[in-house]
Amino acid sequence: MKNFSTKLLCLLLFLTFCFAYQPVFAASKVNLNTATVEQLVELKGIGEKTAEKIVAYRKLSKFKSIDELINVKGIGEKGLAKIRNQITVDVKKKKKKK
């Protein structure tokens, strides 16, 4: 019985640790300016057709803000609200050559 109690205690401590540090293991945000269709489909509520529309929009003009995503047909305010915390539009600036 003592062996079972020890194993149970270890399991509970392990689970507590996993849930306590969950943000550490969270996936990074998806960059709208670099994401592939496959990466965009992973977002809640984004299907393959919408992901393709996002990529097509991006080819015309890079995203300057997350709010610009509502310009893509099929994404409205509610859809944007669902994925806002999962996306970013980080723009990598090119280094100047000397």
MDAnalysis code that builds the backbone (N, CA, C; Angstrom):
import MDAnalysis as mda
import numpy as np

u = mda.Universe.empty(294, n_residues=98, atom_resindex=np.repeat(np.arange(98), 3), trajectory=True)
u.add_TopologyAttr("name", ["N", "CA", "C"] * 98)
u.add_TopologyAttr("resid", np.arange(1, 99))
u.add_TopologyAttr("resname", ["MET", "LYS", "ASN", "PHE", "SER", "THR", "LYS", "LEU", "LEU", "CYS", "LEU", "LEU", "LEU", "PHE", "LEU", "THR", "PHE", "CYS", "PHE", "ALA", "TYR", "GLN", "PRO", "VAL", "PHE", "ALA", "ALA", "SER", "LYS", "VAL", "ASN", "LEU", "ASN", "THR", "ALA", "THR", "VAL", "GLU", "GLN", "LEU", "VAL", "GLU", "LEU", "LYS", "GLY", "ILE", "GLY", "GLU", "LYS", "THR", "ALA", "GLU", "LYS", "ILE", "VAL", "ALA", "TYR", "ARG", "LYS", "LEU", "SER", "LYS", "PHE", "LYS", "SER", "ILE", "ASP", "GLU", "LEU", "ILE", "ASN", "VAL", "LYS", "GLY", "ILE", "GLY", "GLU", "LYS", "GLY", "LEU", "ALA", "LYS", "ILE", "ARG", "ASN", "GLN", "ILE", "THR", "VAL", "ASP", "VAL", "LYS", "LYS", "LYS", "LYS", "LYS", "LYS", "LYS"])
u.atoms.positions = np.array([
    [0.824, -1.191, 0.000],
    [0.000, 0.000, 0.000],
    [0.871, 1.260, 0.000],
    [1.996, 1.189, 0.720],
    [2.885, 2.337, 0.791],
    [3.469, 2.646, -0.589],
    [3.824, 1.620, -1.343],
    [4.376, 1.794, -2.676],
    [3.360, 2.476, -3.593],
    [2.104, 2.092, -3.518],
    [1.041, 2.697, -4.322],
    [0.877, 4.165, -3.958],
    [0.910, 4.488, -2.690],
    [0.760, 5.875, -2.230],
    [1.898, 6.746, -2.742],
    [3.090, 6.204, -2.728],
    [4.245, 6.943, -3.226],
    [4.115, 7.221, -4.719],
    [3.701, 6.219, -5.477],
    [3.514, 6.393, -6.913],
    [2.420, 7.416, -7.202],
    [1.346, 7.354, -6.450],
    [0.243, 8.297, -6.633],
    [0.697, 9.719, -6.317],
    [1.445, 9.881, -5.257],
    [1.963, 11.192, -4.893],
    [2.886, 11.730, -5.988],
    [3.744, 10.885, -6.519],
    [4.646, 11.303, -7.600],
    [3.854, 11.719, -8.833],
    [2.828, 10.977, -9.161],
    [1.992, 11.303, -10.308],
    [1.302, 12.649, -10.101],
    [0.761, 12.883, -8.937],
    [0.093, 14.144, -8.643],
    [1.063, 15.327, -8.701],
    [2.262, 15.140, -8.179],
    [3.276, 16.193, -8.244],
    [3.669, 16.473, -9.695],
    [3.820, 15.426, -10.481],
    [4.168, 15.588, -11.886],
    [3.074, 16.365, -12.622],
    [1.823, 15.993, -12.429],
    [0.714, 16.679, -13.094],
    [0.610, 18.135, -12.647],
    [0.824, 18.378, -11.376],
    [0.805, 19.749, -10.865],
    [1.885, 20.575, -11.530],
    [3.065, 20.016, -11.658],
    [4.174, 20.709, -12.306],
    [3.842, 21.019, -13.766],
    [3.283, 20.049, -14.458],
    [2.953, 20.238, -15.879],
    [1.954, 21.370, -16.080],
    [0.917, 21.413, -15.272],
    [-0.101, 22.439, -15.433],
    [0.355, 23.789, -14.898],
    [1.196, 23.792, -13.897],
    [1.676, 25.052, -13.331],
    [2.569, 25.794, -14.309],
    [3.310, 25.083, -15.112],
    [4.249, 25.688, -16.041],
    [3.796, 25.584, -17.494],
    [2.505, 25.454, -17.701],
    [1.955, 25.310, -19.040],
    [2.361, 26.440, -19.989],
    [2.362, 27.718, -19.576],
    [2.739, 28.774, -20.513],
    [4.153, 28.623, -21.077],
    [5.027, 27.977, -20.333],
    [6.394, 27.773, -20.801],
    [6.397, 26.900, -22.054],
    [5.463, 25.953, -22.106],
    [5.408, 25.017, -23.209],
    [4.461, 25.452, -24.317],
    [3.835, 26.621, -24.178],
    [2.876, 27.089, -25.173],
    [3.583, 27.355, -26.503],
    [2.861, 27.089, -27.580],
    [3.425, 27.307, -28.915],
    [3.590, 28.804, -29.163],
    [4.564, 29.130, -29.992],
    [4.769, 30.532, -30.321],
    [3.668, 31.004, -31.262],
    [3.557, 32.305, -31.404],
    [2.513, 32.880, -32.238],
    [2.829, 32.667, -33.709],
    [1.779, 32.604, -34.503],
    [1.909, 32.439, -35.946],
    [2.052, 33.818, -36.575],
    [3.098, 34.007, -37.341],
    [3.349, 35.280, -37.998],
    [2.586, 35.312, -39.322],
    [1.628, 36.232, -39.449],
    [0.823, 36.328, -40.659],
    [1.662, 36.635, -41.893],
    [2.816, 37.237, -41.712],
    [3.663, 37.611, -42.846],
    [4.598, 36.502, -43.309],
    [4.676, 35.410, -42.568],
    [5.587, 34.333, -42.960],
    [4.956, 32.947, -42.898],
    [3.775, 32.822, -42.326],
    [3.158, 31.512, -42.105],
    [2.757, 30.829, -43.407],
    [2.890, 29.523, -43.402],
    [2.436, 28.721, -44.535],
    [0.949, 28.426, -44.364],
    [0.329, 27.907, -45.415],
    [-1.081, 27.523, -45.342],
    [-1.264, 26.492, -44.223],
    [-0.338, 25.559, -44.127],
    [-0.424, 24.509, -43.105],
    [-0.386, 25.093, -41.694],
    [0.440, 26.094, -41.479],
    [0.525, 26.723, -40.160],
    [-0.746, 27.514, -39.861],
    [-1.286, 28.190, -40.853],
    [-2.494, 28.988, -40.651],
    [-3.714, 28.113, -40.351],
    [-3.769, 26.929, -40.960],
    [-4.890, 26.016, -40.729],
    [-4.940, 25.555, -39.273],
    [-3.820, 25.593, -38.595],
    [-3.772, 25.197, -37.188],
    [-4.505, 26.184, -36.279],
    [-4.765, 27.388, -36.773],
    [-5.470, 28.389, -35.976],
    [-6.950, 28.036, -35.880],
    [-7.546, 28.311, -34.726],
    [-8.949, 27.987, -34.486],
    [-9.845, 28.744, -35.468],
    [-10.641, 28.007, -36.230],
    [-11.596, 28.613, -37.138],
    [-11.056, 28.962, -38.518],
    [-9.793, 28.640, -38.779],
    [-9.200, 28.929, -40.087],
    [-9.081, 27.618, -40.863],
    [-9.814, 27.550, -41.972],
    [-9.746, 26.376, -42.838],
    [-8.744, 26.600, -43.954],
    [-8.619, 25.609, -44.807],
    [-7.628, 25.682, -45.873],
    [-7.919, 26.824, -46.848],
    [-9.174, 27.009, -47.216],
    [-9.530, 28.073, -48.172],
    [-9.214, 29.448, -47.595],
    [-9.549, 29.658, -46.340],
    [-9.270, 30.949, -45.704],
    [-7.767, 31.157, -45.564],
    [-7.041, 30.103, -45.225],
    [-5.581, 30.199, -45.118],
    [-4.981, 30.594, -46.463],
    [-5.501, 30.022, -47.532],
    [-5.019, 30.367, -48.869],
    [-5.312, 31.837, -49.194],
    [-6.467, 32.336, -48.742],
    [-6.813, 33.745, -48.959],
    [-5.869, 34.668, -48.190],
    [-5.476, 34.245, -46.993],
    [-4.538, 35.040, -46.190],
    [-3.195, 35.139, -46.911],
    [-2.721, 34.021, -47.433],
    [-1.440, 34.009, -48.153],
    [-1.536, 34.860, -49.417],
    [-2.653, 34.770, -50.123],
    [-2.838, 35.570, -51.342],
    [-2.857, 37.060, -51.011],
    [-3.530, 37.440, -49.934],
    [-3.572, 38.837, -49.498],
    [-2.169, 39.327, -49.167],
    [-1.424, 38.482, -48.484],
    [-0.069, 38.833, -48.065],
    [0.861, 39.058, -49.253],
    [0.629, 38.334, -50.344],
    [1.461, 38.514, -51.532],
    [1.279, 39.902, -52.130],
    [0.084, 40.483, -51.964],
    [-0.179, 41.831, -52.460],
    [0.398, 42.891, -51.535],
    [0.304, 42.646, -50.242],
    [0.783, 43.614, -49.258],
    [1.009, 42.919, -47.926],
    [2.181, 43.111, -47.362],
    [2.468, 42.524, -46.044],
    [1.518, 43.107, -45.001],
    [1.188, 42.308, -44.013],
    [0.348, 42.773, -42.917],
    [1.147, 43.735, -42.049],
    [0.555, 44.868, -41.749],
    [1.193, 45.843, -40.867],
    [0.628, 45.763, -39.448],
    [-0.584, 45.201, -39.332],
    [-1.196, 45.002, -38.022],
    [-2.108, 43.789, -38.068],
    [-2.386, 43.245, -36.915],
    [-3.284, 42.098, -36.812],
    [-4.685, 42.483, -37.289],
    [-5.107, 43.701, -36.991],
    [-6.447, 44.156, -37.364],
    [-6.673, 44.138, -38.873],
    [-5.623, 44.208, -39.642],
    [-5.722, 44.189, -41.098],
    [-6.242, 42.850, -41.613],
    [-6.227, 41.837, -40.789],
    [-6.697, 40.516, -41.183],
    [-8.183, 40.522, -41.561],
    [-8.960, 41.459, -41.030],
    [-10.380, 41.491, -41.390],
    [-10.603, 41.911, -42.839],
    [-9.565, 42.373, -43.501],
    [-9.661, 42.695, -44.928],
    [-9.681, 41.441, -45.792],
    [-9.364, 40.305, -45.210],
    [-9.378, 39.036, -45.930],
    [-10.808, 38.495, -45.903],
    [-11.342, 38.205, -47.089],
    [-12.710, 37.710, -47.196],
    [-12.854, 36.416, -46.397],
    [-13.883, 36.368, -45.569],
    [-14.132, 35.188, -44.746],
    [-13.698, 35.361, -43.299],
    [-13.032, 36.468, -42.999],
    [-12.616, 36.726, -41.615],
    [-13.264, 38.026, -41.165],
    [-14.036, 37.931, -40.119],
    [-14.686, 39.112, -39.560],
    [-14.157, 39.410, -38.174],
    [-14.839, 40.313, -37.502],
    [-14.424, 40.701, -36.146],
    [-14.421, 39.505, -35.188],
    [-15.457, 38.670, -35.274],
    [-15.541, 37.518, -34.365],
    [-14.431, 36.509, -34.647],
    [-14.169, 36.267, -35.921],
    [-13.105, 35.331, -36.282],
    [-11.747, 35.832, -35.836],
    [-11.537, 37.129, -36.015],
    [-10.275, 37.728, -35.580],
    [-10.127, 37.631, -34.063],
    [-11.207, 37.854, -33.352],
    [-11.156, 37.787, -31.889],
    [-10.752, 36.398, -31.405],
    [-11.180, 35.351, -32.123],
    [-10.858, 33.975, -31.724],
    [-9.365, 33.667, -31.830],
    [-8.692, 34.304, -32.788],
    [-7.286, 33.946, -33.028],
    [-6.300, 35.052, -32.682],
    [-6.802, 36.181, -32.216],
    [-5.933, 37.340, -31.954],
    [-4.727, 37.001, -31.090],
    [-4.915, 36.196, -30.050],
    [-3.798, 35.892, -29.149],
    [-2.857, 34.818, -29.701],
    [-3.174, 34.274, -30.878],
    [-2.343, 33.242, -31.484],
    [-1.509, 33.754, -32.649],
    [-1.713, 35.029, -33.027],
    [-1.053, 35.547, -34.227],
    [-0.236, 36.798, -33.943],
    [0.668, 37.068, -34.861],
    [1.487, 38.271, -34.797],
    [1.779, 38.714, -36.226],
    [2.279, 39.920, -36.361],
    [2.676, 40.414, -37.684],
    [4.079, 40.983, -37.617],
    [4.927, 40.350, -36.830],
    [6.308, 40.809, -36.717],
    [6.929, 40.943, -38.096],
    [7.464, 42.098, -38.355],
    [8.129, 42.363, -39.624],
    [9.616, 42.429, -39.363],
    [10.342, 41.530, -39.977],
    [11.798, 41.517, -39.823],
    [12.387, 42.576, -40.755],
    [13.142, 43.497, -40.162],
    [13.775, 44.537, -40.957],
    [15.091, 44.019, -41.504],
    [15.339, 44.312, -42.761],
    [16.589, 43.878, -43.384],
    [17.724, 44.766, -42.910],
    [18.873, 44.141, -42.693],
    [20.054, 44.891, -42.285],
    [20.626, 45.620, -43.483],
    [21.076, 46.830, -43.233],
    [21.689, 47.616, -44.304],
    [23.099, 47.115, -44.544],
    [23.443, 47.003, -45.819],
    [24.800, 46.591, -46.178],
    [25.696, 47.802, -46.210],
    [26.922, 47.624, -45.751],
    [27.883, 48.733, -45.731],
    [28.747, 48.698, -46.944],
])
